[in-house]
Structure formats: structure tokens, C-alpha cells
Amino acid sequence: MTIYRSTISLLVLTISLVCSIDIIEAARNNRYVTCGTVLKLLNVDYKVRLHSHDVKYGTGSGQQSVTATELQEDVNSHWALKAATGKNCERGEPIKCGDTIRLHHLSTNKNLHSHHFQSPLSGNQEISAYGNDQGEGDSGDHWMVVCSGDSWQRSNPVRLQHIDTDMYLGVSGRTFGRPINGQMEVVGIPNPYSGTEWIAAEGLFVHPTEKDSGARIHTEL
């Protein structure tokens, strides 16, 4: 009986240890923003989320406008993380600092884009959403993840630097009138100063250890 109880105790201890290791590993994996993640990006300084909609600029390129909104629940603030045009990233792999990515707007099937046009309110560089019916655009959709450490951590702010023009994705602090009343202007800024830091807010984050099963961590969208 004593041997039996010792065996059971050892088994329980082993299971508890394995579960603890799994929990620690899951917590470590869940820290990162990964390829295939769908998220909302929150601007650290202005507390607004990166946003787009089927409303075109009346000046500049005339492409689909990109703004920032205070509303947390708006479905037009969902962006999927994808590899650069013509490249692939393995679903569930952490996005590394220095990686080139695309941000794909789910509602309109366009990509976060920039180019040498002036923004309508502040005269900075215009940020738009661009792409064909298949959601494919060009090199103007490419952004480098600027962060500290090895990979993009969900709890840490990052900057997004436009590959073609070297501008940083930012918020100017100016607001639009109708038809997008109250939404803030999103722009390209030449220096990584105020308004250029973003943090991963709500989203569907793909586990690195569960990339083959299709499982995700769900935080409220």
C-alpha cells in the first residue's frame, strides 16, 4: 500500500510539473505578435486605433483613406499581418524586429500604403489603403517593424517605418470633418517622435506552438 501511494504521489507530482511547464511555455509564446495575427493597433500617444473604410481622399492620391478612431469596437479597425508581396511567413511565427510586413485591412481587402502625396490636413505624407480585387498591391505596402529586442512583443510599443519612403506611421493630432467626423489624420512622419508608437491592442493572436492546429488566443475584438 505504501509503495502504491508513493507511486500515485510521484505520478501526481510529475503531471503537475508537466502542466506548470506547459503554462510557462504558453505564457512565453503568447507574448509575441505573430504572422497571421489579426489585430487592432493602438496609438500610444493619442489612444486611437488605426482604421480604414470605403471612403476615398478628396485630394492627393484619391485612394482609400486611412484614419484613427477612438472607438474600440469598430470592425473597420481589423488588420491582418502578412509577409511582404511575393514572400511568405509561417503562420504563428513571431514577427521579428526588422521584418518587412504588410498590414491587410480585412473589411475592404486593401493594404496599408504610403507614397509621395501630401496628407489632406497637416501636409505630412499621405497614408492610404491600396490593392486590387485580390488584395495585392505593390512595394508601397511594405513596412518595417522597428522594435527593441528580437521580436515584436504584444505588451511593447513598436514603430512602423515605410520601406519606400523611410517615413514612420503616425498620427498628426488633427481631426476630420464629414463624412468621417472626429476621426484623426494618420500620416507618414520623417522622424520617430510623438505620435509614431503603436501597441497591439485587441486581436486574434496565433500561438507559435499551435500554428498547425489553427488555434488562436482570443482577446476581445
ChimeraX attribute file (.defattr): number of C-alpha atoms within 10 A of each C-alpha:
attribute: neighborCount
match mode: 1-to-1
recipient: residues
	/A:1	6
	/A:2	7
	/A:3	8
	/A:4	9
	/A:5	10
	/A:6	11
	/A:7	12
	/A:8	12
	/A:9	12
	/A:10	12
	/A:11	12
	/A:12	12
	/A:13	12
	/A:14	12
	/A:15	12
	/A:16	12
	/A:17	12
	/A:18	12
	/A:19	12
	/A:20	12
	/A:21	12
	/A:22	12
	/A:23	12
	/A:24	12
	/A:25	12
	/A:26	15
	/A:27	11
	/A:28	11
	/A:29	20
	/A:30	20
	/A:31	17
	/A:32	25
	/A:33	28
	/A:34	29
	/A:35	25
	/A:36	24
	/A:37	24
	/A:38	25
	/A:39	23
	/A:40	27
	/A:41	24
	/A:42	24
	/A:43	26
	/A:44	18
	/A:45	14
	/A:46	20
	/A:47	17
	/A:48	21
	/A:49	29
	/A:50	27
	/A:51	27
	/A:52	27
	/A:53	18
	/A:54	14
	/A:55	13
	/A:56	15
	/A:57	16
	/A:58	11
	/A:59	12
	/A:60	14
	/A:61	18
	/A:62	12
	/A:63	19
	/A:64	22
	/A:65	25
	/A:66	26
	/A:67	23
	/A:68	25
	/A:69	24
	/A:70	17
	/A:71	13
	/A:72	16
	/A:73	14
	/A:74	13
	/A:75	15
	/A:76	18
	/A:77	27
	/A:78	24
	/A:79	27
	/A:80	18
	/A:81	20
	/A:82	24
	/A:83	19
	/A:84	19
	/A:85	16
	/A:86	7
	/A:87	9
	/A:88	11
	/A:89	16
	/A:90	15
	/A:91	19
	/A:92	24
	/A:93	21
	/A:94	24
	/A:95	25
	/A:96	21
	/A:97	18
	/A:98	17
	/A:99	16
	/A:100	22
	/A:101	24
	/A:102	22
	/A:103	22
	/A:104	24
	/A:105	24
	/A:106	17
	/A:107	14
	/A:108	17
	/A:109	16
	/A:110	26
	/A:111	28
	/A:112	27
	/A:113	27
	/A:114	26
	/A:115	18
	/A:116	15
	/A:117	17
	/A:118	17
	/A:119	22
	/A:120	17
	/A:121	16
	/A:122	15
	/A:123	12
	/A:124	20
	/A:125	24
	/A:126	28
	/A:127	26
	/A:128	28
	/A:129	26
	/A:130	24
	/A:131	19
	/A:132	11
	/A:133	10
	/A:134	8
	/A:135	14
	/A:136	15
	/A:137	19
	/A:138	14
	/A:139	15
	/A:140	21
	/A:141	27
	/A:142	26
	/A:143	29
	/A:144	20
	/A:145	20
	/A:146	21
	/A:147	19
	/A:148	14
	/A:149	9
	/A:150	11
	/A:151	20
	/A:152	25
	/A:153	23
	/A:154	16
	/A:155	12
	/A:156	14
	/A:157	19
	/A:158	22
	/A:159	22
	/A:160	24
	/A:161	25
	/A:162	26
	/A:163	17
	/A:164	14
	/A:165	15
	/A:166	15
	/A:167	22
	/A:168	25
	/A:169	30
	/A:170	31
	/A:171	25
	/A:172	21
	/A:173	17
	/A:174	12
	/A:175	18
	/A:176	14
	/A:177	9
	/A:178	7
	/A:179	8
	/A:180	14
	/A:181	9
	/A:182	15
	/A:183	22
	/A:184	25
	/A:185	25
	/A:186	30
	/A:187	29
	/A:188	28
	/A:189	22
	/A:190	16
	/A:191	13
	/A:192	16
	/A:193	11
	/A:194	14
	/A:195	21
	/A:196	26
	/A:197	24
	/A:198	24
	/A:199	21
	/A:200	23
	/A:201	17
	/A:202	20
	/A:203	21
	/A:204	21
	/A:205	24
	/A:206	26
	/A:207	27
	/A:208	22
	/A:209	14
	/A:210	16
	/A:211	17
	/A:212	11
	/A:213	8
	/A:214	10
	/A:215	15
	/A:216	18
	/A:217	13
	/A:218	11
	/A:219	11
	/A:220	10
	/A:221	16
